[in-house]
Amino acid sequence: MAENEVKLTKLAKCAGCGAKVGAGTLARLLEGLQVRRDPNLLVGFDKSDDASVYRISGDLALVQTVDFFPPIADDPRLFGQIAAANALSDVYAMGGEPKLCLNICAVPKDMPPEAVHELLRGGYEKVYEAGALITGGHSILDDEPKYGLAVTGFVHPEKMLTNSGARPGDVLLFTKPLGTGVLTTAAKADMAPPEAMERAYALMTTLNKSARDAMVKYRVHACTDVTGFGLLGHGLEMAQGSGVELEIGVSAVDFIPEAAELAKLGVLPEGMYRNRSFAEDSVDPGAAELWQQDLLYDPQTSGGLLMAADPADAEALYRELKSCVPSAQRIGTVREYRGGKRIFLRQA
């Protein structure tokens, strides 16, 4: 079998970050686990954050994360690129710079060696684009192919970002369109237009490096990358962790047009329903249409960065982002928490 005949997505039950364990289920799985205290552990798994951060010295901290998933594209090289870009994103979301990576790879025993080589090549390409190194890894045999990275990066301890530092008055900025979960679900049923998938793949292989490099020049109080829990799931974690509420202008959010049309038809990934179940009790949908809500819950793979920027710096950061990210969006504001709902959707 030639490598271009391998239909990787047909070998997997879930695609990309849509395979993530739901946020509510994950919280229950971690509940009660003892967290060892260490004054140098600045961010651990108890924080619902994108990566862990450990202080090495007064001006250096390690950022560590791991991310892998089943195929989201049939082309092995493309799958490798997307998985690597997605794993690197967690370090960028913390304000860090990726430095060292380890491959995590599961392959069926009958997967052609050429396809495995192309998968790994895709990962290497994105890691080197990030200015980091792959120094080894681990592989196993499995019925479903899976690929990702363990990533170690560096950040200054006083300049790291978390998803729990948003302040009332902050402006919410976002850097990629929404809808890749809907499109990849449609693609598995041969319902997605080829040109839409080309755009989706281009978005998912775009590193969040430029967004991070712009972000660290300004006063940004909180950041998270929007992946498997969708914009509202990750936004809820930011609101809860920061003790605030978010107002999101639905009309300011960039939805991939073809994904919007498919959502209106009810073509939705399973992960969307998990995300809605987790977050909807904390969301006031206002007058948002159902398809808009669905896309706000849509699980993204290698999605954009959601930033809570100081209002004095927000306009300057927004202007810079417009020149270096796929879609710079000014989508809302952070408000004092008044009790009850955490996220409020508005149309205007």
C-alpha positions as CSV (number, residue, x, y, z in Angstrom):
1,M,0.0,0.0,0.0
2,A,1.4,3.4,-0.9
3,E,1.6,5.9,1.9
4,N,-0.9,8.3,0.2
5,E,-3.5,5.5,0.3
6,V,-3.4,5.2,4.1
7,K,-6.7,6.6,5.4
8,L,-5.5,7.3,8.9
9,T,-8.8,8.9,10.1
10,K,-10.6,5.7,9.3
11,L,-8.4,3.9,11.8
12,A,-9.5,6.1,14.7
13,K,-12.8,6.4,16.5
14,C,-12.1,10.1,17.4
15,A,-10.1,12.8,15.7
16,G,-7.5,15.2,17.2
17,C,-8.4,17.1,20.4
18,G,-12.0,15.8,20.0
19,A,-10.6,12.6,21.7
20,K,-9.9,14.5,24.9
21,V,-11.6,13.3,28.1
22,G,-14.3,15.8,28.9
23,A,-13.4,18.6,31.3
24,G,-16.1,17.5,33.8
25,T,-15.0,13.8,33.7
26,L,-11.3,14.9,34.0
27,A,-12.1,16.9,37.1
28,R,-13.7,13.9,38.7
29,L,-10.8,11.6,37.8
30,L,-8.3,14.0,39.5
31,E,-10.5,14.7,42.5
32,G,-8.9,13.7,45.8
33,L,-5.4,13.0,44.4
34,Q,-2.8,14.4,46.8
35,V,-0.7,17.2,45.4
36,R,2.8,17.4,46.8
37,R,3.7,20.9,47.8
38,D,6.9,22.4,46.6
39,P,7.6,26.1,46.8
40,N,9.3,26.0,43.4
41,L,6.3,24.3,41.7
42,L,4.6,27.5,40.4
43,V,1.8,25.7,38.4
44,G,0.8,22.0,38.9
45,F,-2.0,19.7,37.7
46,D,-4.4,21.1,40.3
47,K,-4.6,24.5,38.4
48,S,-6.4,23.3,35.2
49,D,-3.7,25.1,33.3
50,D,-2.0,24.3,30.0
51,A,1.3,23.2,31.4
52,S,3.3,22.8,34.6
53,V,5.9,25.4,35.6
54,Y,8.8,24.7,37.9
55,R,11.2,27.4,39.1
56,I,14.9,26.6,38.6
57,S,16.4,29.9,39.6
58,G,15.3,33.5,40.1
59,D,15.2,34.1,36.3
60,L,14.5,30.7,34.9
61,A,11.6,28.2,35.1
62,L,10.8,25.0,33.2
63,V,7.5,24.7,31.4
64,Q,6.5,21.1,30.7
65,T,3.5,19.6,28.9
66,V,2.5,16.5,27.0
67,D,-0.2,16.2,24.3
68,F,-1.0,13.4,21.7
69,F,-4.1,12.2,19.9
70,P,-5.5,10.0,17.1
71,P,-5.3,11.1,13.4
72,I,-7.1,14.3,12.4
73,A,-5.9,14.0,8.8
74,D,-5.3,11.1,6.4
75,D,-1.9,12.4,5.2
76,P,0.7,11.2,7.7
77,R,3.0,14.2,7.4
78,L,0.1,16.6,7.9
79,F,-1.1,14.6,10.9
80,G,2.4,14.9,12.4
81,Q,2.5,18.6,11.8
82,I,-0.8,19.3,13.4
83,A,-0.1,17.1,16.4
84,A,3.3,18.8,17.0
85,A,1.8,22.3,16.6
86,N,-0.9,21.4,19.1
87,A,1.6,20.1,21.7
88,L,3.9,23.1,21.3
89,S,0.9,25.5,21.9
90,D,0.7,24.7,25.6
91,V,4.1,26.2,26.2
92,Y,3.3,29.3,24.1
93,A,0.1,29.8,26.1
94,M,2.2,30.0,29.3
95,G,4.4,32.7,27.7
96,G,7.3,30.2,27.3
97,E,9.6,29.2,24.5
98,P,9.8,25.5,23.6
99,K,13.3,24.0,23.7
100,L,13.2,20.1,24.0
101,C,10.7,17.6,22.7
102,L,10.1,13.9,22.9
103,N,8.1,12.0,20.4
104,I,5.1,9.9,21.6
105,C,4.0,7.5,18.9
106,A,1.6,4.6,18.7
107,V,1.3,2.7,15.4
108,P,-0.6,-0.3,14.1
109,K,1.7,-3.2,13.3
110,D,0.5,-3.1,9.7
111,M,1.0,0.6,9.2
112,P,3.5,1.1,6.3
113,P,7.0,2.2,7.5
114,E,6.9,5.0,4.9
115,A,3.7,6.4,6.5
116,V,5.3,6.3,10.0
117,H,8.4,8.0,8.6
118,E,6.2,10.8,7.1
119,L,4.3,11.2,10.3
120,L,7.5,11.7,12.3
121,R,8.9,14.0,9.6
122,G,5.8,16.2,10.0
123,G,6.4,16.5,13.7
124,Y,10.1,17.3,13.2
125,E,9.3,20.1,10.7
126,K,7.1,21.9,13.2
127,V,9.4,21.4,16.1
128,Y,12.3,22.9,14.2
129,E,10.1,25.7,13.0
130,A,9.5,26.5,16.6
131,G,13.3,26.6,17.2
132,A,13.2,23.5,19.4
133,L,14.8,20.1,19.2
134,I,13.5,16.5,19.2
135,T,15.8,14.5,21.4
136,G,14.1,11.0,21.4
137,G,10.8,9.6,22.4
138,H,8.8,6.4,22.9
139,S,6.7,4.3,20.5
140,I,4.4,1.4,21.0
141,L,2.2,-0.9,18.9
142,D,-1.5,0.0,19.0
143,D,-4.6,-0.7,16.9
144,E,-5.1,3.0,16.4
145,P,-2.3,5.4,15.4
146,K,-1.6,8.2,17.8
147,Y,1.1,10.9,17.8
148,G,2.2,13.9,19.9
149,L,5.0,15.3,22.0
150,A,6.2,15.9,25.5
151,V,7.6,19.4,25.4
152,T,9.9,21.3,27.8
153,G,10.3,25.0,27.5
154,F,11.7,28.0,29.4
155,V,10.1,31.1,30.9
156,H,11.0,33.8,33.4
157,P,9.2,32.9,36.6
158,E,7.8,36.5,36.9
159,K,6.7,36.6,33.3
160,M,4.9,33.3,33.0
161,L,1.2,33.4,32.1
162,T,-1.6,31.2,33.5
163,N,-5.3,31.0,32.8
164,S,-6.2,32.3,36.2
165,G,-4.9,35.9,36.2
166,A,-7.6,37.7,34.3
167,R,-8.8,41.0,35.9
168,P,-12.0,43.0,35.6
169,G,-11.6,45.5,32.7
170,D,-9.3,43.2,30.7
171,V,-10.0,42.9,27.0
172,L,-10.4,39.4,25.5
173,L,-8.3,38.8,22.3
174,F,-8.3,35.6,20.3
175,T,-6.1,34.6,17.4
176,K,-7.7,31.8,15.2
177,P,-11.1,31.2,13.7
178,L,-13.4,28.5,15.2
179,G,-14.9,25.5,13.5
180,T,-12.1,22.9,12.9
181,G,-13.9,20.3,15.0
182,V,-17.0,20.6,12.9
183,L,-15.0,20.4,9.7
184,T,-12.9,17.4,10.6
185,T,-16.1,15.6,11.7
186,A,-17.7,16.4,8.4
187,A,-14.5,15.3,6.5
188,K,-14.8,11.8,8.0
189,A,-18.3,11.6,6.4
190,D,-17.0,13.1,3.1
191,M,-19.2,16.2,3.8
192,A,-16.6,18.9,4.0
193,P,-15.6,21.0,1.0
194,P,-12.0,20.4,0.0
195,E,-11.2,24.1,0.1
196,A,-12.5,24.4,3.6
197,M,-10.4,21.5,4.7
198,E,-7.3,23.1,3.2
199,R,-8.0,26.2,5.2
200,A,-8.6,24.2,8.4
201,Y,-5.4,22.2,7.9
202,A,-3.5,25.5,7.4
203,L,-4.9,26.9,10.6
204,M,-4.1,23.7,12.6
205,T,-0.5,23.7,11.4
206,T,0.1,27.3,12.2
207,L,2.2,27.6,15.3
208,N,1.1,30.0,18.0
209,K,4.7,31.3,18.2
210,S,3.9,34.6,16.5
211,A,1.0,35.2,18.8
212,R,3.1,34.4,21.8
213,D,6.0,36.6,20.6
214,A,3.6,39.5,20.3
215,M,1.8,38.8,23.5
216,V,4.9,38.9,25.8
217,K,5.6,42.5,24.7
218,Y,2.5,43.8,26.4
219,R,0.6,43.5,29.8
220,V,-1.4,40.3,29.4
221,H,-2.8,39.0,32.7
222,A,-4.0,35.6,31.6
223,C,-3.8,33.3,28.5
224,T,-4.9,29.8,27.4
225,D,-4.9,28.0,24.1
226,V,-8.3,27.0,22.9
227,T,-8.3,23.3,22.1
228,G,-10.4,20.3,23.1
229,F,-12.8,22.0,25.5
230,G,-13.8,24.7,23.0
231,L,-13.8,28.5,23.5
232,L,-16.5,28.3,26.1
233,G,-14.9,25.4,28.0
234,H,-11.5,27.0,28.2
235,G,-13.1,30.4,28.8
236,L,-15.0,29.0,31.7
237,E,-11.7,27.6,33.2
238,M,-10.2,31.1,32.9
239,A,-13.3,32.8,34.5
240,Q,-13.4,30.3,37.4
241,G,-9.6,30.3,38.0
242,S,-9.5,34.1,37.9
243,G,-12.7,34.7,40.0
244,V,-14.3,36.8,37.3
245,E,-17.0,36.6,34.6
246,L,-16.6,37.0,30.8
247,E,-18.7,38.9,28.3
248,I,-18.2,37.6,24.8
249,G,-19.5,39.3,21.7
250,V,-20.6,36.5,19.4
251,S,-20.6,38.7,16.3
252,A,-16.9,39.5,17.0
253,V,-15.9,35.8,16.9
254,D,-14.6,34.6,13.5
255,F,-16.3,31.4,12.5
256,I,-15.1,29.4,9.5
257,P,-18.0,30.0,7.0
258,E,-18.2,26.3,5.9
259,A,-18.2,25.2,9.5
260,A,-21.1,27.6,10.3
261,E,-23.1,26.1,7.4
262,L,-22.4,22.5,8.6
263,A,-23.3,23.4,12.2
264,K,-26.6,24.8,11.0
265,L,-27.2,21.4,9.5
266,G,-26.4,19.6,12.8
267,V,-23.0,18.2,11.7
268,L,-21.3,18.3,15.1
269,P,-18.5,16.4,16.8
270,E,-19.2,14.3,19.9
271,G,-16.8,16.5,21.8
272,M,-19.1,19.5,21.3
273,Y,-21.8,17.8,23.4
274,R,-19.3,16.9,26.1
275,N,-18.1,20.6,26.2
276,R,-21.7,21.8,26.3
277,S,-22.5,19.4,29.2
278,F,-19.5,20.7,31.1
279,A,-20.0,24.5,30.6
280,E,-23.6,25.3,29.7
281,D,-24.8,25.7,33.3
282,S,-22.3,28.6,33.7
283,V,-23.1,30.2,30.3
284,D,-25.9,32.8,29.7
285,P,-26.5,32.3,25.9
286,G,-28.5,35.5,25.5
287,A,-29.8,35.8,22.0
288,A,-27.0,33.7,20.4
289,E,-28.3,31.3,17.8
290,L,-27.9,27.6,18.5
291,W,-25.4,27.1,15.7
292,Q,-23.3,29.9,17.1
293,Q,-23.4,28.3,20.6
294,D,-22.4,25.0,19.0
295,L,-19.3,26.4,17.4
296,L,-18.3,28.2,20.7
297,Y,-18.4,24.7,22.3
298,D,-16.7,23.1,19.2
299,P,-13.5,21.2,20.2
300,Q,-10.5,22.8,18.4
301,T,-7.3,21.1,17.5
302,S,-4.2,23.4,17.6
303,G,-6.6,26.4,18.2
304,G,-5.7,30.0,18.9
305,L,-4.6,31.8,22.0
306,L,-7.3,33.4,24.2
307,M,-5.7,36.4,26.0
308,A,-6.9,38.7,28.8
309,A,-5.1,41.9,28.0
310,D,-4.7,45.0,30.1
311,P,-7.1,47.6,28.6
312,A,-4.3,50.1,28.3
313,D,-2.3,47.7,26.1
314,A,-5.1,45.9,24.4
315,E,-5.4,48.1,21.3
316,A,-1.7,48.1,20.6
317,L,-1.5,44.3,21.0
318,Y,-4.6,43.9,18.8
319,R,-3.0,45.9,16.1
320,E,0.2,43.8,16.2
321,L,-1.7,40.6,16.2
322,K,-3.5,41.6,13.1
323,S,-0.2,41.5,11.2
324,C,1.0,38.1,12.5
325,V,-1.9,35.7,13.4
326,P,-4.5,33.9,11.3
327,S,-7.4,36.0,12.7
328,A,-7.0,38.7,15.3
329,Q,-10.3,39.1,17.1
330,R,-11.4,41.4,19.9
331,I,-14.1,39.3,21.3
332,G,-15.1,40.6,24.7
333,T,-14.2,41.9,28.2
334,V,-13.6,40.6,31.7
335,R,-16.0,41.8,34.4
336,E,-16.3,41.6,38.2
337,Y,-18.0,38.3,39.2
338,R,-21.5,39.0,40.4
339,G,-22.5,35.5,41.3
340,G,-24.3,32.9,39.1
341,K,-23.3,32.6,35.5
342,R,-19.6,33.0,34.5
343,I,-19.9,33.7,30.8
344,F,-22.4,36.0,29.1
345,L,-22.9,35.9,25.3
346,R,-24.1,39.0,23.5
347,Q,-24.8,39.6,19.8
348,A,-23.9,43.3,19.4
